[in-house]
Amino acid sequence: MGVFNVAFDYKEPSDYKLCNSVFFNLGTTIYIFNDRVRFVSQIKPILDCIYIGLYIEEIVGFGIAIVIINNPKGKKKILLTGAAYVLSFYINLVYI
């Protein structure tokens, strides 16, 4: 089992308006996505867990995810290898 650090804590369902958005975060050590649509590769299943605050959640698998950012030259696609697919996480985290 790997140990990963995430700088968000959650557990209860939320009506947070930015749910499923992508957050850039300095406190995480892993890319985390909760939306299968963001993955552009097969998700390789794995038996691993992640600590999210006080809780331990199952990682479904790892794959390549995509985010689209706006910059002065327009939109840019960024591929993120080794992204974790965690269904129970309510936002997507990308470390910078």
A tleap script that builds the chain and sets N, CA, C and O, in Angstrom:
source leaprc.protein.ff14SB
mol = sequence {
  NMET GLY VAL PHE ASN VAL ALA PHE ASP TYR
  LYS GLU PRO SER ASP TYR LYS LEU CYS ASN
  SER VAL PHE PHE ASN LEU GLY THR THR ILE
  TYR ILE PHE ASN ASP ARG VAL ARG PHE VAL
  SER GLN ILE LYS PRO ILE LEU ASP CYS ILE
  TYR ILE GLY LEU TYR ILE GLU GLU ILE VAL
  GLY PHE GLY ILE ALA ILE VAL ILE ILE ASN
  ASN PRO LYS GLY LYS LYS LYS ILE LEU LEU
  THR GLY ALA ALA TYR VAL LEU SER PHE TYR
  ILE ASN LEU VAL TYR CILE
}
set mol.1.N position { 0.847 -1.174 0.000 }
set mol.1.CA position { 0.000 0.000 0.000 }
set mol.1.C position { 0.895 1.239 0.000 }
set mol.1.O position { 1.810 1.344 0.816 }
set mol.2.N position { 0.635 2.172 -0.907 }
set mol.2.CA position { 1.358 3.434 -0.940 }
set mol.2.C position { 0.754 4.422 0.040 }
set mol.2.O position { -0.392 4.275 0.463 }
set mol.3.N position { 1.527 5.417 0.390 }
set mol.3.CA position { 1.024 6.469 1.274 }
set mol.3.C position { 1.116 7.779 0.511 }
set mol.3.O position { 2.188 8.158 0.038 }
set mol.4.N position { -0.008 8.466 0.393 }
set mol.4.CA position { -0.066 9.725 -0.314 }
set mol.4.C position { -0.661 10.774 0.612 }
set mol.4.O position { -1.465 10.449 1.485 }
set mol.5.N position { -0.276 12.009 0.430 }
set mol.5.CA position { -0.760 13.106 1.251 }
set mol.5.C position { -1.719 13.965 0.439 }
set mol.5.O position { -1.417 14.334 -0.696 }
set mol.6.N position { -2.857 14.279 1.008 }
set mol.6.CA position { -3.828 15.151 0.364 }
set mol.6.C position { -4.209 16.243 1.340 }
set mol.6.O position { -4.434 15.969 2.519 }
set mol.7.N position { -4.286 17.480 0.869 }
set mol.7.CA position { -4.514 18.620 1.753 }
set mol.7.C position { -5.974 19.027 1.850 }
set mol.7.O position { -6.263 20.188 2.139 }
set mol.8.N position { -6.881 18.127 1.621 }
set mol.8.CA position { -8.301 18.406 1.773 }
set mol.8.C position { -8.911 17.340 2.660 }
set mol.8.O position { -8.448 16.199 2.673 }
set mol.9.N position { -9.932 17.697 3.393 }
set mol.9.CA position { -10.655 16.757 4.231 }
set mol.9.C position { -12.125 16.826 3.827 }
set mol.9.O position { -12.634 17.907 3.533 }
set mol.10.N position { -12.788 15.727 3.811 }
set mol.10.CA position { -14.188 15.684 3.425 }
set mol.10.C position { -14.804 14.425 4.010 }
set mol.10.O position { -14.078 13.590 4.548 }
set mol.11.N position { -16.059 14.268 3.928 }
set mol.11.CA position { -16.729 12.995 4.152 }
set mol.11.C position { -18.202 13.107 3.815 }
set mol.11.O position { -18.767 12.196 3.211 }
set mol.12.N position { -18.822 14.189 4.189 }
set mol.12.CA position { -20.249 14.342 3.938 }
set mol.12.C position { -20.486 14.823 2.508 }
set mol.12.O position { -19.666 15.560 1.962 }
set mol.13.N position { -21.603 14.413 1.895 }
set mol.13.CA position { -21.950 14.937 0.570 }
set mol.13.C position { -22.066 16.453 0.622 }
set mol.13.O position { -22.406 17.022 1.659 }
set mol.14.N position { -21.785 17.090 -0.482 }
set mol.14.CA position { -21.738 18.542 -0.486 }
set mol.14.C position { -22.517 19.109 -1.665 }
set mol.14.O position { -22.591 18.489 -2.726 }
set mol.15.N position { -23.095 20.285 -1.475 }
set mol.15.CA position { -23.710 20.997 -2.591 }
set mol.15.C position { -22.769 22.100 -3.074 }
set mol.15.O position { -23.197 23.069 -3.701 }
set mol.16.N position { -21.494 21.936 -2.775 }
set mol.16.CA position { -20.446 22.869 -3.166 }
set mol.16.C position { -20.500 23.087 -4.672 }
set mol.16.O position { -20.435 22.125 -5.438 }
set mol.17.N position { -20.618 24.331 -5.102 }
set mol.17.CA position { -20.827 24.637 -6.513 }
set mol.17.C position { -19.639 24.272 -7.403 }
set mol.17.O position { -19.813 24.098 -8.609 }
set mol.18.N position { -18.471 24.154 -6.852 }
set mol.18.CA position { -17.300 23.798 -7.652 }
set mol.18.C position { -16.973 22.304 -7.573 }
set mol.18.O position { -15.884 21.873 -7.951 }
set mol.19.N position { -17.924 21.536 -7.081 }
set mol.19.CA position { -17.744 20.090 -7.015 }
set mol.19.C position { -17.363 19.577 -8.399 }
set mol.19.O position { -17.948 19.995 -9.399 }
set mol.20.N position { -16.401 18.686 -8.462 }
set mol.20.CA position { -15.869 18.102 -9.701 }
set mol.20.C position { -14.975 19.049 -10.496 }
set mol.20.O position { -14.513 18.683 -11.577 }
set mol.21.N position { -14.718 20.251 -9.993 }
set mol.21.CA position { -13.773 21.156 -10.638 }
set mol.21.C position { -12.353 20.673 -10.374 }
set mol.21.O position { -12.127 19.817 -9.518 }
set mol.22.N position { -11.399 21.229 -11.117 }
set mol.22.CA position { -9.988 20.897 -10.912 }
set mol.22.C position { -9.351 22.007 -10.085 }
set mol.22.O position { -9.444 23.184 -10.434 }
set mol.23.N position { -8.703 21.623 -8.988 }
set mol.23.CA position { -8.008 22.564 -8.122 }
set mol.23.C position { -6.511 22.300 -8.219 }
set mol.23.O position { -6.067 21.154 -8.160 }
set mol.24.N position { -5.743 23.368 -8.368 }
set mol.24.CA position { -4.291 23.260 -8.314 }
set mol.24.C position { -3.898 23.467 -6.869 }
set mol.24.O position { -4.309 24.447 -6.248 }
set mol.25.N position { -3.107 22.558 -6.324 }
set mol.25.CA position { -2.865 22.527 -4.890 }
set mol.25.C position { -1.404 22.214 -4.598 }
set mol.25.O position { -0.823 21.313 -5.202 }
set mol.26.N position { -0.826 22.947 -3.687 }
set mol.26.CA position { 0.556 22.701 -3.286 }
set mol.26.C position { 0.671 21.611 -2.228 }
set mol.26.O position { 1.771 21.116 -1.983 }
set mol.27.N position { -0.436 21.223 -1.594 }
set mol.27.CA position { -0.375 20.300 -0.471 }
set mol.27.C position { -0.551 18.833 -0.820 }
set mol.27.O position { -0.431 17.978 0.058 }
set mol.28.N position { -0.829 18.522 -2.068 }
set mol.28.CA position { -1.032 17.131 -2.447 }
set mol.28.C position { 0.213 16.575 -3.132 }
set mol.28.O position { 0.978 17.324 -3.739 }
set mol.29.N position { 0.411 15.285 -3.037 }
set mol.29.CA position { 1.576 14.660 -3.657 }
set mol.29.C position { 1.166 13.735 -4.800 }
set mol.29.O position { 1.975 12.940 -5.278 }
set mol.30.N position { -0.087 13.838 -5.236 }
set mol.30.CA position { -0.613 12.943 -6.259 }
set mol.30.C position { -1.746 13.649 -6.994 }
set mol.30.O position { -2.471 14.448 -6.401 }
set mol.31.N position { -1.900 13.357 -8.281 }
set mol.31.CA position { -3.056 13.844 -9.028 }
set mol.31.C position { -4.247 12.967 -8.657 }
set mol.31.O position { -4.134 11.741 -8.645 }
set mol.32.N position { -5.384 13.582 -8.355 }
set mol.32.CA position { -6.587 12.830 -7.985 }
set mol.32.C position { -7.743 13.306 -8.846 }
set mol.32.O position { -8.011 14.504 -8.942 }
set mol.33.N position { -8.424 12.356 -9.471 }
set mol.33.CA position { -9.601 12.669 -10.277 }
set mol.33.C position { -10.751 11.761 -9.882 }
set mol.33.O position { -10.564 10.579 -9.595 }
set mol.34.N position { -11.950 12.342 -9.872 }
set mol.34.CA position { -13.150 11.577 -9.510 }
set mol.34.C position { -14.064 11.344 -10.707 }
set mol.34.O position { -15.134 10.752 -10.568 }
set mol.35.N position { -13.650 11.803 -11.868 }
set mol.35.CA position { -14.487 11.757 -13.057 }
set mol.35.C position { -13.797 10.929 -14.145 }
set mol.35.O position { -12.755 11.323 -14.668 }
set mol.36.N position { -14.384 9.787 -14.474 }
set mol.36.CA position { -13.795 8.883 -15.474 }
set mol.36.C position { -13.616 9.555 -16.827 }
set mol.36.O position { -12.710 9.191 -17.577 }
set mol.37.N position { -14.460 10.529 -17.155 }
set mol.37.CA position { -14.402 11.216 -18.442 }
set mol.37.C position { -13.079 11.959 -18.625 }
set mol.37.O position { -12.645 12.158 -19.760 }
set mol.38.N position { -12.439 12.368 -17.553 }
set mol.38.CA position { -11.177 13.101 -17.654 }
set mol.38.C position { -9.994 12.203 -18.033 }
set mol.38.O position { -8.926 12.708 -18.381 }
set mol.39.N position { -10.167 10.911 -17.970 }
set mol.39.CA position { -9.077 9.999 -18.297 }
set mol.39.C position { -9.058 9.711 -19.796 }
set mol.39.O position { -10.094 9.422 -20.396 }
set mol.40.N position { -7.871 9.793 -20.393 }
set mol.40.CA position { -7.707 9.548 -21.825 }
set mol.40.C position { -7.023 8.208 -22.071 }
set mol.40.O position { -6.678 7.879 -23.207 }
set mol.41.N position { -6.832 7.451 -21.024 }
set mol.41.CA position { -6.224 6.124 -21.141 }
set mol.41.C position { -7.054 5.139 -20.325 }
set mol.41.O position { -7.952 5.522 -19.575 }
set mol.42.N position { -6.732 3.876 -20.492 }
set mol.42.CA position { -7.325 2.865 -19.628 }
set mol.42.C position { -6.864 3.130 -18.203 }
set mol.42.O position { -5.736 3.571 -17.981 }
set mol.43.N position { -7.722 2.866 -17.255 }
set mol.43.CA position { -7.333 2.977 -15.851 }
set mol.43.C position { -6.861 1.606 -15.412 }
set mol.43.O position { -7.614 0.632 -15.438 }
set mol.44.N position { -5.601 1.546 -15.009 }
set mol.44.CA position { -5.030 0.276 -14.559 }
set mol.44.C position { -5.456 0.035 -13.117 }
set mol.44.O position { -5.068 0.787 -12.223 }
set mol.45.N position { -6.253 -1.011 -12.884 }
set mol.45.CA position { -6.730 -1.287 -11.520 }
set mol.45.C position { -5.556 -1.529 -10.562 }
set mol.45.O position { -4.502 -2.034 -10.951 }
set mol.46.N position { -5.773 -1.160 -9.326 }
set mol.46.CA position { -4.743 -1.328 -8.303 }
set mol.46.C position { -5.435 -1.525 -6.955 }
set mol.46.O position { -6.511 -0.979 -6.710 }
set mol.47.N position { -4.820 -2.288 -6.116 }
set mol.47.CA position { -5.319 -2.446 -4.745 }
set mol.47.C position { -4.511 -1.516 -3.860 }
set mol.47.O position { -3.498 -1.914 -3.285 }
set mol.48.N position { -4.962 -0.282 -3.754 }
set mol.48.CA position { -4.248 0.712 -2.966 }
set mol.48.C position { -5.254 1.677 -2.374 }
set mol.48.O position { -6.403 1.743 -2.811 }
set mol.49.N position { -4.815 2.417 -1.385 }
set mol.49.CA position { -5.673 3.387 -0.698 }
set mol.49.C position { -4.954 4.711 -0.582 }
set mol.49.O position { -3.742 4.801 -0.775 }
set mol.50.N position { -5.719 5.731 -0.266 }
set mol.50.CA position { -5.174 7.068 -0.084 }
set mol.50.C position { -5.744 7.662 1.201 }
set mol.50.O position { -6.926 7.489 1.498 }
set mol.51.N position { -4.906 8.358 1.956 }
set mol.51.CA position { -5.368 9.086 3.130 }
set mol.51.C position { -5.916 10.423 2.671 }
set mol.51.O position { -5.220 11.197 2.014 }
set mol.52.N position { -7.169 10.694 3.020 }
set mol.52.CA position { -7.807 11.971 2.717 }
set mol.52.C position { -8.279 12.536 4.044 }
set mol.52.O position { -9.326 12.150 4.563 }
set mol.53.N position { -7.496 13.451 4.581 }
set mol.53.CA position { -7.796 13.965 5.918 }
set mol.53.C position { -7.663 12.845 6.929 }
set mol.53.O position { -6.593 12.253 7.063 }
set mol.54.N position { -8.726 12.553 7.632 }
set mol.54.CA position { -8.731 11.497 8.638 }
set mol.54.C position { -9.201 10.153 8.087 }
set mol.54.O position { -9.279 9.173 8.827 }
set mol.55.N position { -9.512 10.103 6.808 }
set mol.55.CA position { -10.128 8.923 6.223 }
set mol.55.C position { -9.197 8.226 5.236 }
set mol.55.O position { -8.290 8.841 4.674 }
set mol.56.N position { -9.433 6.959 5.040 }
set mol.56.CA position { -8.716 6.181 4.051 }
set mol.56.C position { -9.721 5.777 2.981 }
set mol.56.O position { -10.758 5.186 3.283 }
set mol.57.N position { -9.404 6.103 1.718 }
set mol.57.CA position { -10.309 5.803 0.612 }
set mol.57.C position { -9.598 4.933 -0.418 }
set mol.57.O position { -8.377 4.993 -0.561 }
set mol.58.N position { -10.364 4.136 -1.122 }
set mol.58.CA position { -9.823 3.226 -2.125 }
set mol.58.C position { -9.477 3.967 -3.415 }
set mol.58.O position { -10.248 4.799 -3.893 }
set mol.59.N position { -8.313 3.654 -3.967 }
set mol.59.CA position { -7.935 4.113 -5.297 }
set mol.59.C position { -8.398 3.042 -6.276 }
set mol.59.O position { -7.993 1.884 -6.174 }
set mol.60.N position { -9.239 3.425 -7.213 }
set mol.60.CA position { -9.743 2.476 -8.198 }
set mol.60.C position { -8.614 2.044 -9.126 }
set mol.60.O position { -8.505 0.869 -9.475 }
set mol.61.N position { -7.780 2.991 -9.520 }
set mol.61.CA position { -6.665 2.696 -10.406 }
set mol.61.C position { -5.942 3.964 -10.819 }
set mol.61.O position { -6.262 5.059 -10.356 }
set mol.62.N position { -4.959 3.799 -11.699 }
set mol.62.CA position { -4.163 4.923 -12.185 }
set mol.62.C position { -4.233 4.982 -13.703 }
set mol.62.O position { -4.362 3.952 -14.365 }
set mol.63.N position { -4.148 6.187 -14.252 }
set mol.63.CA position { -4.160 6.369 -15.700 }
set mol.63.C position { -3.661 7.749 -16.071 }
set mol.63.O position { -3.075 8.452 -15.247 }
set mol.64.N position { -3.895 8.131 -17.312 }
set mol.64.CA position { -3.517 9.453 -17.803 }
set mol.64.C position { -4.784 10.300 -17.874 }
set mol.64.O position { -5.749 9.938 -18.547 }
set mol.65.N position { -4.768 11.427 -17.174 }
set mol.65.CA position { -5.915 12.340 -17.157 }
set mol.65.C position { -5.558 13.614 -17.919 }
set mol.65.O position { -4.387 13.917 -18.147 }
set mol.66.N position { -6.581 14.338 -18.299 }
set mol.66.CA position { -6.371 15.577 -19.039 }
set mol.66.C position { -7.087 16.725 -18.337 }
set mol.66.O position { -8.198 16.570 -17.831 }
set mol.67.N position { -6.430 17.874 -18.318 }
set mol.67.CA position { -7.075 19.115 -17.876 }
set mol.67.C position { -6.853 20.147 -18.963 }
set mol.67.O position { -5.863 20.097 -19.693 }
set mol.68.N position { -7.770 21.069 -19.062 }
set mol.68.CA position { -7.648 22.160 -20.031 }
set mol.68.C position { -7.573 23.454 -19.246 }
set mol.68.O position { -8.440 23.752 -18.424 }
set mol.69.N position { -6.521 24.219 -19.511 }
set mol.69.CA position { -6.343 25.488 -18.804 }
set mol.69.C position { -6.442 26.639 -19.796 }
set mol.69.O position { -6.195 26.470 -20.990 }
set mol.70.N position { -6.803 27.795 -19.292 }
set mol.70.CA position { -6.812 29.015 -20.100 }
set mol.70.C position { -5.533 29.771 -19.815 }
set mol.70.O position { -5.156 29.954 -18.658 }
set mol.71.N position { -4.869 30.208 -20.863 }
set mol.71.CA position { -3.680 31.045 -20.702 }
set mol.71.C position { -3.776 32.186 -21.708 }
set mol.71.O position { -4.702 32.199 -22.519 }
set mol.72.N position { -2.856 33.137 -21.683 }
set mol.72.CA position { -2.961 34.281 -22.602 }
set mol.72.C position { -3.022 33.901 -24.089 }
set mol.72.O position { -3.539 34.671 -24.900 }
set mol.73.N position { -2.506 32.737 -24.448 }
set mol.73.CA position { -2.525 32.308 -25.846 }
set mol.73.C position { -3.745 31.446 -26.177 }
set mol.73.O position { -3.859 30.945 -27.295 }
set mol.74.N position { -4.639 31.271 -25.236 }
set mol.74.CA position { -5.821 30.455 -25.453 }
set mol.74.C position { -5.854 29.253 -24.526 }
set mol.74.O position { -5.213 29.243 -23.476 }
set mol.75.N position { -6.602 28.249 -24.925 }
set mol.75.CA position { -6.729 27.039 -24.104 }
set mol.75.C position { -5.584 26.090 -24.397 }
set mol.75.O position { -5.096 26.003 -25.524 }
set mol.76.N position { -5.164 25.373 -23.349 }
set mol.76.CA position { -4.075 24.412 -23.499 }
set mol.76.C position { -4.455 23.130 -22.767 }
set mol.76.O position { -4.933 23.168 -21.633 }
set mol.77.N position { -4.235 21.987 -23.434 }
set mol.77.CA position { -4.485 20.691 -22.817 }
set mol.77.C position { -3.207 20.221 -22.133 }
set mol.77.O position { -2.111 20.323 -22.683 }
set mol.78.N position { -3.375 19.712 -20.935 }
set mol.78.CA position { -2.237 19.162 -20.190 }
set mol.78.C position { -2.562 17.714 -19.840 }
set mol.78.O position { -3.607 17.424 -19.258 }
set mol.79.N position { -1.654 16.808 -20.203 }
set mol.79.CA position { -1.799 15.399 -19.859 }
set mol.79.C position { -1.068 15.122 -18.557 }
set mol.79.O position { 0.077 15.541 -18.382 }
set mol.80.N position { -1.716 14.428 -17.656 }
set mol.80.CA position { -1.153 14.127 -16.344 }
set mol.80.C position { -1.035 12.611 -16.193 }
set mol.80.O position { -2.041 11.917 -16.048 }
set mol.81.N position { 0.181 12.108 -16.227 }
set mol.81.CA position { 0.379 10.666 -16.101 }
set mol.81.C position { 0.372 10.278 -14.622 }
set mol.81.O position { 0.751 11.069 -13.758 }
set mol.82.N position { -0.050 9.091 -14.357 }
set mol.82.CA position { -0.081 8.598 -12.979 }
set mol.82.C position { -1.185 9.193 -12.135 }
set mol.82.O position { -1.057 9.287 -10.914 }
set mol.83.N position { -2.274 9.597 -12.779 }
set mol.83.CA position { -3.396 10.186 -12.043 }
set mol.83.C position { -4.222 9.075 -11.382 }
set mol.83.O position { -4.508 8.047 -11.996 }
set mol.84.N position { -4.593 9.304 -10.133 }
set mol.84.CA position { -5.387 8.336 -9.378 }
set mol.84.C position { -6.870 8.593 -9.621 }
set mol.84.O position { -7.324 9.736 -9.652 }
set mol.85.N position { -7.608 7.509 -9.790 }
set mol.85.CA position { -9.062 7.582 -9.929 }
set mol.85.C position { -9.669 7.200 -8.586 }
set mol.85.O position { -9.604 6.043 -8.171 }
set mol.86.N position { -10.266 8.194 -7.904 }
set mol.86.CA position { -10.838 8.002 -6.562 }
set mol.86.C position { -12.292 8.467 -6.625 }
set mol.86.O position { -12.570 9.666 -6.608 }
set mol.87.N position { -13.196 7.528 -6.696 }
set mol.87.CA position { -14.620 7.849 -6.864 }
set mol.87.C position { -15.194 8.672 -5.723 }
set mol.87.O position { -16.057 9.520 -5.952 }
set mol.88.N position { -14.737 8.444 -4.513 }
set mol.88.CA position { -15.356 9.069 -3.347 }
set mol.88.C position { -14.855 10.481 -3.069 }
set mol.88.O position { -15.322 11.113 -2.121 }
set mol.89.N position { -13.927 10.992 -3.860 }
set mol.89.CA position { -13.409 12.345 -3.653 }
set mol.89.C position { -14.264 13.310 -4.460 }
set mol.89.O position { -14.571 13.021 -5.617 }
set mol.90.N position { -14.663 14.452 -3.889 }
set mol.90.CA position { -15.643 15.288 -4.559 }
set mol.90.C position { -15.045 16.400 -5.417 }
set mol.90.O position { -15.799 17.126 -6.066 }
set mol.91.N position { -13.724 16.562 -5.446 }
set mol.91.CA position { -13.078 17.498 -6.376 }
set mol.91.C position { -11.911 16.768 -7.031 }
set mol.91.O position { -11.593 15.635 -6.672 }
set mol.92.N position { -11.286 17.423 -7.984 }
set mol.92.CA position { -10.106 16.882 -8.649 }
set mol.92.C position { -8.916 17.745 -8.242 }
set mol.92.O position { -8.994 18.973 -8.264 }
set mol.93.N position { -7.809 17.091 -7.870 }
set mol.93.CA position { -6.623 17.815 -7.411 }
set mol.93.C position { -5.451 17.581 -8.344 }
set mol.93.O position { -5.199 16.459 -8.782 }
set mol.94.N position { -4.739 18.661 -8.641 }
set mol.94.CA position { -3.526 18.602 -9.439 }
set mol.94.C position { -2.453 19.346 -8.666 }
set mol.94.O position { -2.659 20.491 -8.263 }
set mol.95.N position { -1.313 18.709 -8.456 }
set mol.95.CA position { -0.242 19.422 -7.756 }
set mol.95.C position { 0.573 20.228 -8.754 }
set mol.95.O position { 0.688 19.872 -9.927 }
set mol.96.N position { 1.135 21.319 -8.259 }
set mol.96.CA position { 1.944 22.184 -9.122 }
set mol.96.C position { 3.330 22.336 -8.551 }
set mol.96.O position { 4.165 23.028 -9.132 }
savepdb mol mol.pdb
quit
